[in-house]
Amino acid sequence: MPDWMLEAPMVNLSAHTEEAFKVALQERDANLLPAGVPHWLFLDWLAQKGYLLHGSKRDDITLFEPRPPHDLSPDAFSKRTGVFAASDGLWAMMYALRGPQVKRMLNMALQSCTGFGFGEMKYFLSLAPRWGTVSDGRTLLTPGFVYVLPPDGFIQMPAYDWPGLGTVQEPHWVNPNPVEPLMCLPVKPQDFPLPVRVHHAGRGDALCASDPWGFPWLCENGT
């Protein structure tokens, strides 16, 4: 795999933490999560239980309505009208934490086929600022919210062939119908465990248009 593809840290949950996760889900109350435990671990646990996740800057959504997305990727699935969600916590967090000073976001979460099924999830996140020069993309992150959604009515994006990577699968789901969230979880930049790159919005847009499968279009210096 290319070195720009990252993996989530390996963490073993204690029995006490997992029990607290169960109670927080049952009561639909994020305040019951154990102090000091990054919220991405709860989201990862939820995804493993089959729940889907949607990142947002709003904390007052009571019903998600199907909408056509703004999407520059080459696949038709991502352009459907619907409610989109992820079966991966870190990917959902990328949308929740993207700050208002971000002009463009290049992000990815996918698994590659290994011959024995699909391997570990790989990630990439790069942000383009609206103005000024930024050296660390994490400074462009701001607090947000991740909604927990029931999986009923969602369909997953089919696996597909990515030139140079082989057969891949994304944790990308869509529902053509309205969806009521089960709970809302606040997330902060310090909850996100991966580095965040920075790129130039105009350059990224031009390269995406000329070479859609060239993601993430890194320069020689790695940005």
DONU-972476 format. One record per residue: residue in one letter; x, y, z of N, C-alpha, C, O in turn; residue number from 1; chain. Coordinates in steps of 0.1 Angstrom, whole numbers. Atoms other than C-alpha are relative to their C-alpha. Example, Ala and Ser with C-alpha at 12.3 -4.5 7.8 and 13.67 -1.06 7.14 Angstrom:
<rs>
R|res|neast|nnorth|nup|caeast|canorth|caup|ceast|cnorth|cup|oeast|onorth|oup|n|chain
R|a|9|-12|0|123|-45|78|9|12|0|19|12|7|1|A
R|s|-9|-11|0|137|-11|71|-8|11|8|-3|22|9|2|A
</rs>
This chain:
<rs>
R|res|neast|nnorth|nup|caeast|canorth|caup|ceast|cnorth|cup|oeast|onorth|oup|n|chain
R|m|8|-12|0|0|0|0|9|13|0|19|13|6|1|A
R|p|-8|-13|0|12|36|-7|2|5|15|-7|3|23|2|A
R|d|-2|-5|-14|27|53|24|-9|11|4|-9|14|16|3|A
R|w|9|-10|-4|1|80|23|-13|-6|6|-21|2|11|4|A
R|m|11|6|-6|-25|55|34|3|-4|14|13|-11|17|5|A
R|l|-2|2|-15|-28|54|72|-10|-9|6|-21|-12|0|6|A
R|e|9|9|-8|-43|30|97|-3|6|13|5|13|19|7|A
R|a|3|-4|-13|-61|37|129|9|-7|10|13|-18|8|8|A
R|p|-7|7|-10|-42|30|161|-7|-12|5|-19|-13|5|9|A
R|m|6|12|-6|-47|-4|176|-2|2|15|7|6|22|10|A
R|v|4|-3|-14|-66|-1|209|-8|-12|5|-18|-16|-2|11|A
R|n|8|11|-6|-79|-29|231|-9|7|11|-4|12|21|12|A
R|l|9|-5|-10|-110|-18|250|-1|-8|13|-1|-20|12|13|A
R|s|2|7|-13|-113|-27|287|-15|-4|1|-23|2|-6|14|A
R|a|14|4|-3|-144|-45|299|-8|12|5|-20|13|2|15|A
R|h|7|-11|-6|-153|-14|319|-4|10|-11|-15|15|-11|16|A
R|t|3|-10|11|-151|9|288|-11|-6|-9|-20|2|-13|17|A
R|e|10|6|9|-171|-15|266|-14|0|7|-24|3|0|18|A
R|e|12|-1|-7|-198|-17|293|-6|14|0|-18|16|-2|19|A
R|a|5|-14|1|-200|21|294|-5|3|-14|-15|11|-15|20|A
R|f|4|-2|14|-203|21|256|-15|-5|-1|-23|1|-7|21|A
R|k|13|6|1|-233|-2|259|-11|8|7|-22|10|2|22|A
R|v|10|-9|-7|-250|20|285|-3|13|-7|-14|17|-8|23|A
R|a|2|-13|7|-244|52|265|-9|-2|-12|-17|6|-15|24|A
R|l|9|3|12|-260|36|234|-14|-3|5|-23|2|-2|25|A
R|q|14|4|-4|-289|21|253|-8|13|5|-20|14|2|26|A
R|e|7|-12|-5|-297|55|270|1|11|-10|-5|22|-8|27|A
R|r|-1|-11|10|-288|75|238|6|13|6|1|23|3|28|A
R|d|-5|-11|-7|-267|97|260|16|0|0|22|-8|6|29|A
R|a|-15|-1|1|-231|107|251|7|4|13|19|2|15|30|A
R|n|-6|-4|-13|-226|121|286|4|-12|9|11|-10|19|31|A
R|l|-3|12|-8|-224|86|299|13|-7|-4|17|-17|1|32|A
R|l|-13|6|4|-192|78|280|10|3|10|10|13|17|33|A
R|p|-10|-2|-10|-162|74|302|9|11|-3|13|13|-15|34|A
R|a|-9|-12|2|-140|105|307|13|-5|-4|18|-15|1|35|A
R|g|-14|4|4|-107|104|290|1|-9|-12|12|-12|-17|36|A
R|v|0|10|11|-117|79|263|-4|8|-13|-15|13|-14|37|A
R|p|3|-8|12|-115|95|228|-13|-5|-7|-15|-17|-7|38|A
R|h|13|4|6|-149|95|211|1|-8|-13|-8|-15|-16|39|A
R|w|-1|8|12|-135|79|180|-1|-15|3|-5|-23|-5|40|A
R|l|1|14|-4|-133|46|199|-14|-4|2|-18|-15|-2|41|A
R|f|14|3|-1|-170|48|207|-6|-2|-14|-14|-11|-17|42|A
R|l|5|1|14|-177|54|170|4|-12|-7|-3|-19|-14|43|A
R|d|-5|13|5|-155|25|160|-8|-11|5|-11|-21|-2|44|A
R|w|7|11|-6|-173|3|184|-14|-1|-6|-19|-12|-8|45|A
R|l|13|0|6|-207|14|170|0|-6|-14|-9|-13|-18|46|A
R|a|-1|5|13|-196|7|135|1|-15|-1|-4|-22|-9|47|A
R|q|-2|15|-1|-185|-28|145|-13|-7|3|-15|-18|0|48|A
R|k|13|6|-4|-220|-33|159|-11|1|-11|-22|-3|-10|49|A
R|g|9|-1|12|-236|-24|125|-7|13|-1|-15|15|-11|50|A
R|y|6|-13|1|-246|12|131|7|8|-10|19|6|-13|51|A
R|l|-6|-9|10|-240|39|105|2|13|6|-5|17|16|52|A
R|l|-4|-12|-6|-225|73|111|0|11|-10|3|9|-22|53|A
R|h|1|-12|8|-230|108|97|6|12|7|1|16|17|54|A
R|g|-7|-12|-6|-207|138|104|-7|13|-4|-10|14|-16|55|A
R|s|6|-13|2|-221|173|107|6|11|9|12|7|19|56|A
R|k|-3|-11|-9|-214|207|122|-12|4|8|-11|12|18|57|A
R|r|12|-3|-8|-250|209|135|-3|-11|10|0|-22|9|58|A
R|d|4|9|-11|-263|194|167|-15|-1|2|-20|-6|12|59|A
R|d|14|-1|-2|-300|199|161|-8|-7|-11|-20|-4|-13|60|A
R|i|7|7|10|-309|175|133|-9|-11|6|-3|-20|13|61|A
R|t|9|10|-5|-339|154|141|-5|-10|-12|-10|-20|-9|62|A
R|l|3|8|12|-345|140|105|9|4|-11|10|15|-15|63|A
R|f|-8|-2|12|-321|135|76|-8|-2|-12|-15|-12|-14|64|A
R|e|7|1|12|-337|142|43|9|-3|-12|20|2|-12|65|A
R|p|-9|3|12|-324|128|10|3|13|-8|-6|21|-11|66|A
R|r|-4|-11|7|-304|153|-9|11|-4|-11|18|-13|-8|67|A
R|p|-11|2|9|-281|154|-40|13|5|5|13|17|9|68|A
R|p|-12|-5|-6|-245|157|-28|8|7|-10|7|6|-23|69|A
R|h|-10|-6|9|-217|179|-42|12|-9|1|19|-10|11|70|A
R|d|-10|10|0|-192|153|-52|8|1|-13|2|2|-24|71|A
R|l|-9|-1|12|-162|154|-76|7|-14|-3|15|-14|-12|72|A
R|s|-6|14|3|-153|116|-75|-5|-5|-13|-16|-1|-17|73|A
R|p|4|5|13|-155|96|-107|-12|-11|1|-16|-15|-10|74|A
R|d|11|10|-1|-182|71|-94|-14|6|0|-16|17|5|75|A
R|a|14|-5|0|-219|74|-99|-7|-2|13|-16|6|17|76|A
R|f|6|3|-12|-228|60|-65|0|12|9|-10|15|16|77|A
R|s|-2|-12|-8|-215|91|-47|-9|12|-4|-9|22|3|78|A
R|k|8|-11|5|-238|113|-68|-15|-3|1|-23|5|-3|79|A
R|r|14|3|-2|-271|96|-58|-6|10|9|0|16|18|80|A
R|t|8|-8|-10|-298|116|-41|-4|-9|12|-10|-19|9|81|A
R|g|3|9|-11|-301|102|-6|6|5|13|11|16|13|82|A
R|v|-6|-2|-13|-290|102|30|13|-8|0|12|-21|-1|83|A
R|f|-12|7|0|-253|93|31|5|-3|14|3|6|23|84|A
R|a|-5|3|-13|-236|76|60|12|-9|-2|15|-14|-13|85|A
R|a|-12|8|1|-204|57|68|-1|-11|11|-6|-10|22|86|A
R|s|-1|11|-10|-198|23|85|14|1|6|21|-9|8|87|A
R|d|-13|-2|-5|-165|38|98|0|13|8|-4|24|3|88|A
R|g|1|-12|-9|-161|63|127|10|11|-5|6|23|-4|89|A
R|l|-9|-10|3|-130|81|115|-4|7|-13|-2|20|-14|90|A
R|w|4|-7|13|-144|88|80|-11|10|3|-11|21|-2|91|A
R|a|11|-9|-4|-176|103|96|6|12|7|1|23|5|92|A
R|m|-6|-11|-8|-154|124|119|6|10|-9|6|22|-6|93|A
R|m|-6|-10|9|-136|140|89|-10|10|-4|-7|22|-5|94|A
R|y|10|-10|4|-169|156|79|-5|8|12|-8|20|10|95|A
R|a|4|-7|-12|-178|165|114|10|11|4|6|22|9|96|A
R|l|-10|-9|-5|-145|182|122|5|10|-10|12|19|-7|97|A
R|r|-4|-10|10|-140|201|89|-5|14|4|-17|16|4|98|A
R|g|4|-13|-5|-139|237|100|-4|9|-11|-3|6|-23|99|A
R|p|6|-9|10|-155|267|83|11|7|-9|8|12|-19|100|A
R|q|-11|-6|8|-120|279|71|5|-10|-10|15|-6|-17|101|A
R|v|-4|10|10|-117|248|49|-7|2|-13|-19|3|-13|102|A
R|k|6|-2|13|-123|254|12|-2|-13|-7|-13|-15|-13|103|A
R|r|1|13|6|-117|218|0|5|-10|9|14|-8|18|104|A
R|m|-5|12|-8|-113|184|16|3|-11|-10|-6|-15|-18|105|A
R|l|-3|12|6|-96|154|1|1|-11|10|9|-10|19|106|A
R|n|0|10|-10|-104|123|21|-3|-13|-6|-9|-15|-16|107|A
R|m|2|13|5|-106|86|18|0|-10|12|7|-8|22|108|A
R|a|0|11|-9|-114|55|38|-4|-12|-9|-15|-13|-15|109|A
R|l|3|12|9|-112|21|20|8|-12|5|18|-11|12|110|A
R|q|-7|13|-3|-102|-15|23|4|-6|-14|-4|-6|-23|111|A
R|s|-5|7|13|-82|-34|-4|-2|-15|2|-1|-21|12|112|A
R|c|2|15|0|-90|-70|-14|14|-6|1|23|-3|-6|113|A
R|t|-13|6|-3|-62|-92|-1|1|-14|-6|11|-21|-5|114|A
R|g|1|14|5|-73|-125|-17|-7|-9|11|-11|-20|8|115|A
R|f|6|7|-11|-87|-135|17|-11|9|6|-14|9|18|116|A
R|g|10|-10|-4|-114|-108|19|7|14|0|17|16|-7|117|A
R|f|-5|-14|-1|-108|-71|26|8|2|12|4|-2|23|118|A
R|g|-9|-3|-11|-80|-59|48|-4|11|9|-15|15|9|119|A
R|e|3|-11|-10|-77|-32|74|-3|13|-8|1|15|-19|120|A
R|m|4|-13|6|-93|2|67|13|9|-1|21|10|8|121|A
R|k|-10|-10|2|-69|28|52|-6|13|-1|-17|15|-6|122|A
R|y|5|-13|-1|-73|65|56|9|10|-7|21|8|-8|123|A
R|f|-8|-12|4|-62|98|41|-9|12|2|-21|12|0|124|A
R|l|7|-13|-2|-72|134|50|9|11|-3|20|12|3|125|A
R|s|-7|-12|3|-60|166|35|-10|12|-2|-21|10|-8|126|A
R|l|9|-12|1|-76|201|38|7|11|-7|19|13|-5|127|A
R|a|-5|-12|7|-72|232|17|-6|12|7|-19|13|8|128|A
R|p|6|-12|-7|-76|265|36|-6|10|-10|-2|11|-21|129|A
R|r|6|-10|8|-97|293|23|9|12|-3|9|18|-13|130|A
R|w|-9|-11|1|-70|318|29|13|-3|8|12|-11|17|131|A
R|g|-13|1|-8|-34|321|42|7|-13|-3|3|-21|-11|132|A
R|t|-9|12|1|-7|295|46|-1|-8|13|0|-2|24|133|A
R|v|1|9|-11|-12|265|69|10|-11|-1|10|-17|-12|134|A
R|s|-10|11|1|15|240|77|-6|-13|6|-1|-24|3|135|A
R|d|6|12|-7|-6|216|99|-15|0|-2|-22|9|3|136|A
R|g|14|0|3|-40|206|87|-9|-2|12|-21|2|12|137|A
R|r|8|2|-12|-51|198|122|-5|14|6|-15|14|13|138|A
R|t|5|-13|-5|-54|236|129|-12|4|-7|-19|14|-3|139|A
R|l|12|-3|7|-82|236|104|-12|-8|5|-24|-6|0|140|A
R|l|11|8|-6|-103|212|125|-7|8|11|-1|15|18|141|A
R|t|8|-6|-11|-131|225|147|-10|-10|5|-13|-20|-2|142|A
R|p|9|10|-6|-156|207|170|-12|-2|-9|-17|7|-16|143|A
R|g|11|3|8|-185|190|153|-8|-11|7|-7|-14|19|144|A
R|f|9|10|-6|-211|162|158|-1|-12|-10|-1|-10|-22|145|A
R|v|3|12|8|-215|126|145|-13|-6|5|-15|-9|17|146|A
R|y|13|6|-3|-250|112|143|1|-15|-2|7|-20|-11|147|A
R|v|1|14|1|-257|75|149|-13|-3|-7|-24|1|-2|148|A
R|l|12|3|8|-281|61|123|-3|-15|0|7|-23|0|149|A
R|p|3|14|1|-299|28|121|3|-5|-15|2|3|-24|150|A
R|p|-5|5|13|-287|6|91|-12|-3|-9|-10|-5|-21|151|A
R|d|11|4|8|-322|-2|79|-2|9|-12|-3|22|-11|152|A
R|g|2|-7|12|-328|9|43|12|5|-8|11|11|-19|153|A
R|f|-12|-4|7|-292|17|35|6|-11|-9|5|-23|-6|154|A
R|i|-7|9|9|-272|1|7|14|5|-1|17|17|-1|155|A
R|q|-14|-4|0|-234|0|6|5|1|-15|0|-6|-24|156|A
R|m|-6|-2|13|-214|12|-24|7|-14|-4|15|-19|4|157|A
R|p|-7|13|4|-203|-20|-43|15|2|-1|20|13|-4|158|A
R|a|-15|0|2|-166|-29|-44|3|3|-15|-5|0|-24|159|A
R|y|-4|-4|14|-148|-16|-75|15|-1|-1|22|-2|8|160|A
R|d|-15|0|3|-114|-16|-92|5|14|-1|1|22|-8|161|A
R|w|-7|-13|0|-91|13|-85|13|-3|-7|21|-11|-2|162|A
R|p|-13|2|7|-62|15|-110|12|1|9|13|12|15|163|A
R|g|-12|-1|-8|-30|7|-92|-2|-6|14|8|-9|20|164|A
R|l|3|5|-14|-47|-5|-60|-8|-13|0|-8|-21|10|165|A
R|g|8|13|0|-69|-34|-72|-14|2|4|-19|13|3|166|A
R|t|13|0|-4|-103|-42|-59|-1|6|14|6|2|23|167|A
R|v|2|-7|-13|-114|-19|-30|-14|2|3|-23|1|-5|168|A
R|q|13|-2|-6|-144|-13|-8|0|12|9|9|13|18|169|A
R|e|2|-11|-8|-155|19|8|-11|-2|11|-21|-9|8|170|A
R|p|11|1|-10|-176|22|41|-10|10|-3|-14|18|6|171|A
R|h|8|-10|5|-199|43|20|-15|-5|-2|-16|-15|-10|172|A
R|w|13|5|1|-237|39|23|-10|11|-3|-7|23|0|173|A
R|v|10|-10|4|-268|56|10|-14|-6|3|-16|-18|1|174|A
R|n|14|4|-2|-305|55|19|-9|10|-8|-7|22|-6|175|A
R|p|8|-10|8|-330|71|-6|-12|6|8|-19|14|3|176|A
R|n|11|-5|-8|-355|77|22|5|8|12|17|8|16|177|A
R|p|-4|-8|-12|-355|101|52|4|-10|12|-1|-21|13|178|A
R|v|-5|8|-11|-337|88|83|0|8|13|4|19|14|179|A
R|e|-1|-6|-13|-342|96|120|12|-5|7|14|-17|9|180|A
R|p|-12|4|-7|-309|96|140|-4|-6|14|-14|-3|19|181|A
R|l|2|6|-13|-306|75|171|6|8|12|0|9|23|182|A
R|m|-7|-9|-10|-282|98|190|10|9|-7|14|6|-19|183|A
R|c|-10|-10|6|-258|127|184|12|0|10|10|2|22|184|A
R|l|-12|1|-8|-222|125|196|9|12|-3|13|14|-14|185|A
R|p|-10|-11|3|-200|157|200|14|-6|-1|18|-15|6|186|A
R|v|-14|4|2|-165|153|187|9|12|-1|5|23|-5|187|A
R|k|-9|-11|0|-134|175|191|12|-4|-8|15|-16|-10|188|A
R|p|-12|3|8|-102|178|170|10|-9|8|16|-18|1|189|A
R|q|-10|9|-7|-82|161|198|-5|-15|0|2|-24|4|190|A
R|d|5|14|1|-105|130|193|5|-7|-12|5|-19|-13|191|A
R|f|-4|6|13|-91|125|158|15|-5|1|23|3|4|192|A
R|p|-14|5|-3|-60|102|160|10|0|-12|21|-5|-10|193|A
R|l|-9|1|12|-45|107|125|5|14|-4|-1|24|-1|194|A
R|p|-5|-13|5|-23|134|110|-9|5|-12|-16|-3|-18|195|A
R|v|8|-7|10|-40|159|86|9|8|-9|16|16|-5|196|A
R|r|-8|-7|10|-23|171|54|-6|13|-4|-18|16|0|197|A
R|v|5|-12|5|-27|204|37|3|0|-15|14|-4|-20|198|A
R|h|-2|-1|15|-31|211|-1|-6|13|-5|-13|20|3|199|A
R|h|6|-13|6|-40|240|-24|-12|-4|-8|-13|-13|-16|200|A
R|a|13|3|5|-76|240|-34|-1|0|-16|-6|-9|-22|201|A
R|g|0|-2|14|-71|252|-70|7|-11|-7|3|-17|-17|202|A
R|r|-8|11|6|-44|227|-78|-7|-14|2|-7|-21|-8|203|A
R|g|7|13|-2|-64|198|-63|-12|-1|-9|-14|-12|-15|204|A
R|d|12|1|9|-95|207|-83|5|-3|-15|-2|-11|-22|205|A
R|a|-4|2|14|-75|209|-116|5|-14|-2|2|-20|-12|206|A
R|l|-5|13|1|-57|176|-110|-11|-11|0|-11|-21|-6|207|A
R|c|12|9|0|-90|159|-101|-7|-1|-13|-11|-11|-17|208|A
R|a|7|0|13|-105|170|-133|8|-6|-11|2|-13|-20|209|A
R|s|-8|6|10|-76|159|-154|4|-14|2|6|-21|-8|210|A
R|d|-4|13|-3|-68|127|-137|-8|-5|12|-3|-6|24|211|A
R|p|9|4|-12|-98|114|-115|6|-11|8|3|-11|20|212|A
R|w|-5|12|-8|-80|82|-105|14|3|6|21|-6|11|213|A
R|g|-13|-3|-5|-48|100|-95|1|4|15|11|8|20|214|A
R|f|1|-3|-14|-60|106|-59|12|-6|8|16|-17|6|215|A
R|p|3|-14|-4|-45|122|-38|8|10|-6|9|22|-1|216|A
R|w|-7|-10|8|-23|140|-63|11|7|8|11|19|8|217|A
R|l|-11|-6|-8|7|145|-40|11|6|-8|14|0|-19|218|A
R|c|-12|-6|6|35|168|-50|13|-8|4|12|-17|12|219|A
R|e|-12|6|-3|71|157|-48|4|1|15|10|-7|21|220|A
R|n|-3|-3|-14|73|172|-13|-10|-7|9|-10|-5|21|221|A
R|g|9|8|-8|44|150|-2|-13|7|4|-21|2|11|222|A
R|t|12|-7|-3|17|177|-1|-10|1|-12|-20|7|-11|223|A
</rs>
